[in-house]
Amino acid sequence: MTFPDDDCEVCVFVDASQDGYAIVLTQVAEWNDDLSVEEQDHRLIICKGGIFKDSQSRWPIINKEAYSIVNACQDLSFVLQRAKGLRLFCDHSNLIYVFVPAVELKNHVRDRLQRWAMRLCGMRYTIEHIPGSTNLWANIISRWRTSAVVTAAAVRTRRDRSTHVSDISQLRPLQDPEFVFPTLDDVRDAQELAGRQAREHMREPSFEEEGVMMVNGKPWIPTAAKDLLARVFVVAHCGSHGHRGQGVMCTVLEDRFYISLLAKKVATFIGNCLVCKHVKGPRQITRRYGPTYTSTKRNEAVHYDFLYLGEGYGDTAYVLMMKDSLTHYCELFPYQSPTAFVAVESLLEWYKRFGCPETLMSDQGTHFRKHMVGLLCSRLKIEQNFSPVYSPWLNGTVERLNKDVLQVMRALLIEHGLDFHKWSYLLPVVQANLNHTPVRSLSGHSPIELFTGLEAPSALDCVVRKVSGREELLTVNMEAATTFLEKLRSSLHGLYKEVLNEKNANVCRT
């Protein structure tokens, strides 16, 4: 190959076949008019070609032949744009009429062919026809293509193993029919594959229980079991857990499994979740500095507010949210419009199940300041507090609930493939998700555990706990009920102290 010289004659040889095209660019230092083109002293500059793909393979022959010339003038313009011009050679005489329309052709034909020649505007060239035997190299290159890939029908076999997580749906993995729910046997098999060497490197105290290695009383999942970890992460993040975020997911997994570098792995998993990228905002807006209300016991203060979710199927468009200040336990009531009657009815629903709260906090909405709401609060001896205008952080706990409801609702609608008008059918699932999810702001406890003393269930419980097929008989001793209730109350008060300490620590850090 040689470098282009402005004093030499540049020759372009083009050709096209049914499958591809070729461009050969040469230069001749001293052009001899007495010799034919193949007898000249050619020196190669560039040799390139290509294959016609997709719709190009269905072009007529004249389009394919002309494409090689147009492609050469466009891609190699840095060489062909020269004052001395160039010589263009092809072995198809019809291209002469395409790029040099004759005068004797009819007007409509000349106009159509001239549009092809417009691609070569600004270039000085002469086009000549040569026989195919002379245009040998371009002819060979245009037919020089890779052999077709040999395909064979594969026989589908069934194996006693789960489908790899990367092969299932990334948007709705739990809805994929190929997804296999993780079991304790999978954990045992993963530990056996990890080998004894991985067990000996464990720094935490461990013991074996029914063939499963337990670290700190929890099943150990090896780092090498990437497929099992991915399936466990899917269950802990999707479905009923509602894509709540990294902190919630870490808390759920830490209570049931021992996984090294859990926070880093969870952050990577959530960063690749398509639903989280769609429903979550790009950043968090921090709360302004100012006074806030802090409860010290259950049902001391209840925050409530209306949230618009759009017109649903039926007579529902708004949700009245009531939230306990200390434990974050919430109740969601769907209604058609925000009115004082709706606020009173929801407050009575809360009162008949959980008792009378001491304080009722809300914003300055007219439906909360009506005489009907004030009359009920005076009868039940409830103190009404209203947050000042343009100071939503005083009622920030319910504002945070607004964000959580919208996030979980969007995630569940996308994951289940439902229309947004069907949000009312998912409202009980959203409420269960918010109340049953342990969060770090509550010292790793769930709202329902702090508010009612009940243990929060999780979809991962069927992995670490055995479900027996027989019913167990429980003996109830009503004479010891008072003693157990006192223990429950003292235990709940201890949990409340942990929550208050966690909140005070968060305030000090901010």
N, C-alpha and C positions, 0 to 999 in steps of 0.2 A: 504494500500500500504506500501511497505517496501523499504529500501535502498539496492542496490546490494551488495552482499558479495562475495569475491573471493573464499571463502571456500565452498560455496554452489553450488549445481547443478542448472544450468540455463536451463530452458525449454522454447522453442518457439513454440507456436501453431499458425498455419496459415490456412486460408481458403479463398475461393473466390466464389462469386456467379455471376449471370449474370449482376448485377448492381454495386457491390462493393467488397471490400476485407477487411480482418481483420487480426490483429496481436495481440496476447496475450503473454506477456512475464512474466514468473513466476520463482521462485527459490525454491528449496527444501533443507532444512538444512541438513537432513540425508536421503540419498537415500537408499531405501530398495529394493534389487533386487527380493525379494520374492513377492512383491506387484506390481500390475499393475500401469500404469501411472496415472489413475484417482483416485487410492487409496492413492497416495502419499500426503504428507502435503505441498500443494502448497501455496506460498505467492505471491501476485500480485506485479509486479514491474511497468509494463507499459501495457496499453491497448489502441490501436489506430486502426483506420480504415479509409477508403476513398471510394469515388465513382468514377467509370470510366467515363471519360468525352470525348466528341468529338470522335476522332478516336479510343480511348481506348475501347469504348463501342462496337466496331466492331471487336475486337480481338477474335481469337478462344479461346476455354476454356483452353487449355493447356498454352497459353500465360498469361491469367488472373491468373491461379493458380501459375505459376512460378513467376509472378510479385510480388505477396505477399511475397515470400521468398526473392527475390532480394531487394525489398524495405525495408524489415526488416534488412537485412544485411548492407544496405547502410545508412539508417537513424539512426539505433540503433547500429552502429559500436562502439560507445564509451562504450557500455555495453557488446557487444558480442565479442569484441577483448580481449580474456582472455586466460591464459595459460592452464586452466583446460578444456577448450572447452565448447561446448553447445550441447544440445539435441534438434533436430528439428523434430516436429511431424506434419503430414498432413494426411488428409483422402482421398487422391488420390494417388493410387499406381503408376500411370504413372510418378509422380514427382521423384520417386526413380530412374527410368531409366534416367531421365533428369540430375539429379545432381550426380548420381553415375552410369555412363554408364557401362554396363556389357561387358565382354570380348567377349562373343559370338555374340554381335551385329555386323552388317556389318560396314565396315570402314567409309563409307560416312555418315551413320546414327550416329555413335559414334562421328565423328568430329562435326557434327551439334549440338548434345546435349552437347558436351564438351564446346562449346562457351557459353552456358547458365551457366555452372558450373564455368566458369572463373570469373563471377561476385563475387563468394565467395572465391576467392583466398586469402590466408593469414589467413583464419579462420579455427579453429579446430572444427569440428562438426560431428555429426552422425545423419542421417536422418532415421526416422522410420514411418511406416504406422500404423494409428489407425483408427478404424471405426468412422463413422460420429456421432454416438450417444455419443462417448467418446469426440469428438471434438465439444461439444455442444456450448460452449461460443463463440468460433471463428465463428461457423456457424451462430449464432444469430447476431453477430455484423456485419458480411458481408452482411446480409440482412436488417440491421437496417438503413434505409435511410429516409430522409424527404419526406413527401407526396408531390406529384406534385401540383404545383400552379394551382388553378382553374381559367381558363380564360373564359371570356364571350365576345361576340361580342358587341361592343358599338355602339349605334345609333348616327350618326352624326347630330347635330342640329346647326342651324345658329342663332347667337345672334347679336344684334346691338352693338357690341363692336369690337375693333380692336384686331388683333392677338398680343400676347405678343412678345416683341422684342426678348426675349431669344429664341423663337421658330423659328425665321427666320434665313436666311443665315448670318453668321458672316463675310464672305468674300465679298459678294456682296448683301448687304441688300436692296439697292434700286432696284435691279433686281429681288428680290423675289416677286412672285405674291401675297403673303400674307401681304406684307408691305402696311400699310395705311398711306397716307400722313397726317401730322397733320394739323388741322384747328383751327380757332378761337373758334368754338363751343367746341372743345376738351379742350381748355384753360379755357373756361367758366365752363365746367363740372368739371374740376380739382379744380378750385377755390371753387365751391360749396361743393365738397367732403372735402376740407381742413377745411371748417367750419369757423364760425365767430371768434372763438378763435385765429386761425392762423392769421386772418386779423388784429385783435386787437394788436398783438405783432409786427406789422410792425412799424419800427422806421422812415421810409422814408415817406414823404408826399404822400398821395394817394387819388384818387377819382375814382368814378365809371362812366363808359361810356358804355351805351348800354348793361348793365349787366356784363361788364368785368372790373375788378379792374385794374386800371392803376397806376403804381408807377413810378414817374418821367416821366410821359408821355408815358410809355411803358407797355405792358401787363405783369402782374406778373404771373410766373409759380411757383406753390408751390414745395417745396422740396419733399413732399410725393408723388407727381405725377411722379414716377420713369419711368413708361412706356412712358408717354408723353415727359419727358425730353430726354429719349433715342432716341425717334423718331425725335425730334427736332435736337439733336446732329448729328444723321445720315444725315439729310438733310444739316446741316451746315458744315459737314466735307467731305462727300462723293459726288459722282456725279460731277457736274460742279465746285465744290469748290476744287477738286483735292487733298485732303489730304495734305493741305498746312502746318499744324502744329498748335500748341497751341495758339500762339499769334494771328494768323490770325483768328482762330475759335473764340477766345474770343472777338475780335473786331467786327466780324460779329454779334455775339449774343448780345453783349452789345448795339449795335445800335438799336436792335429791341425788346429785351425782358429784363425784370428785373428778374434775377436769383441770389439768394444768394449763396455765396461761389462758384462763377462761375469758377474761375481759377482752384480750386481744383477738381471740377467735370469734367472739360474739360481734365485735366491732366490724371485723371483715365480713361476716355473714350479713349483718344488717346493711352494710355499705353496698352489697350486691342485690339486695331485695328490691324488686321492681315496684312492688306496691308501696313500700315506704318512700321511694323516690317520688311517687305520684301524689301521695296524700300529705306528706310533711313539708313544711316550709323550709327555706334555706338557712334560717338562723332563728335564735331565740331572742326575744326582747326582754331585757331584765327589768325587774320592778323598780320603781323609783323609791328613794329613801323617804320614809315617813312612818307614821304610827299605824299599827295593825292590831287587829283583835286576836287574842290568844286565849283559847279555852283550856281549862284544866281538868274537865271531866266530861263524860259522855252525855250527850243531849243537852249540854249547857247552852250552846248557841247553834242555830240552824240558819244557813244562808239559802236563799232561793232567788231564782231569776228565770225569765222566759228566754227560749232559744228558738229561732225560726229555722225550720228544716225544709221548707218548701211544701207545696201542695202534694199530698199523698193520695193513695187510693182510699176514699172514704171522706170523713169529715175531720181530718187531722192535718194541721200545718205547723203547730207550735208544740214545744215541749216545756213543761214547767219542771225545773230541776230543784230539788231540795237536798242539801248536803250538810252533814254534821261537821262542825268546825274542827273538832279534835281528831276524830277517827276517819274522816273523809268518806263515811258511808253516805250513799246517795240513793234517791228515789227519783224516777223519771215518769212523768204523767203526760200523755199526749192529749192535746186539746185542739179545737178548731181556731180559737182566737184568744188573745191575752185579755182577760177580764178579771174584775174583782171577785166575781162568783167562782171562777176557776181557782184563784188563789185561796179562797176560803175553803173550797171543797178539798183541795190538796192538803191544806194544813190540818183539816179534820182527819183525813186518811192517815197522816203521820201521827196524829195525836192518839187515835184509837189503837194503833199498833205499838208505838214506842213511848208513849207518854207525852207529857207537856214540856216543851223546851222552855228554858228561862228567857232566852233572847231570840228575836227573829230579825235577821239582818237582810236588807235588800237595797236596791238603788232607788232613785227618785221617780220611778215609773208611776203614772197616775193610777194604774190598777192595783198598786200596793198601798197607795195613800188614801184610798176610798174609805168612806165611813163604815162600810160593811166589814172590811178587814180590821179596822181599829176596834169596832164593837166586839168582834170575836176575840181579839187579843185581850181586851179588858175583861171579858168574861172568864177567859182561861188564865188570867194573870200572867200574860206574856208581854215582855217589854219589847217595843219596836224600836229598832235603830236603822237609820237611813244613811247611806254613804253620801258625802257631799258631792256636788256636781263637779264633773271633770276630775274626780279622784277615785277611779275604779279599783285601785290597788287596796283600798280599805275593805272592799268586798272581793278581794283577789282570788280567794279559794274557789268561789263559784265561777269566776271568769276563767280560771284554769280548767274547771270542769267543762265549760263550753268548748274549749279547745280539745279536750280529751274525747268528748262525745262526737265532735265532728271528725276527728281523726279515726277513731275506731269505726264509726259508721261508714266513712268512705272506704276504709280498708275491707270491711266485711262485704259491702256492696260489690266492690271490684273482685274480691276473692270468690264470691258465690255467683258472680255474673248476673246480678239482679238490676232491674231498672231503679233509678233513684226515687221514683214515686212509691216504691215498696219499702221505704225506710221504717214505716210503722211496724212491719212484721219483725224487724231486727231489733227493735227497741228493747225488749226483754233480754236479748243476748248481749246488747251493749251494756245494760245495767249490771248483768251478771259479771261481765268482764271487768268493769270498773270496781265492783265490790269484792271480787274474788282474787284480784291480782295483788300480790305483795309488792310493796314499793319501799325504797330506801328511806324516803322521808318519814315513814312510819316505823323505822328501825327494822325493816325486813318483814313486817307483818302486813296482813291484808285488812282492808276496812271492815269486812264482815267478821273477822276474828276479834278485832278490837271492840266492835259495836255489840255483837251478840255472843261472843265466846265460842262460835262455831269454827271448825277448821275449814280453811279454804281448799276446795278440790282443784285438781289440775288434770289435764289429759295425760300427763306423764306419770300419774299415780299407778296406772295399769302396767307400767314398765317395771317399777321398783317394788310394787306390792303384788302379792299373789291373790287372785280372785278365786275363791273356792266355789265349787259348784253346789255345795249344800248350804242350807240356811243355818245360822248359828243362833242358839237360844240365849237370850239375855235375861238375866234375873234382875228385876227392879225392886229395890227396897225403899219404899216411900218414907220409912222412919229415918233413914240416913240422908234424905233429900236436903234437909236444912244444913247439915254439915257440908255437903258437897256444894251447896249454893254459896256458903260463906267462903269456901276455898276458891270458888269461881270468882267471887267479887274481889277477894284479895289478890288473886292472880291478875285480874283485869286492871286493878289499880297499879300493880307493878308494871304492867305493859304501858299504862298511861304515862308513868314516870319515864320510861324509856323513850316514848314518843316525844315528850316535852324536852328531854335532854337532847334528843336529835335535832329538834327544831331550834333550840337555843344555840346549839353548835353551828347550825346552818346560818343563823343570824350573825354569829360572831365571825364566820368565814367571809360573809358578804360585806 
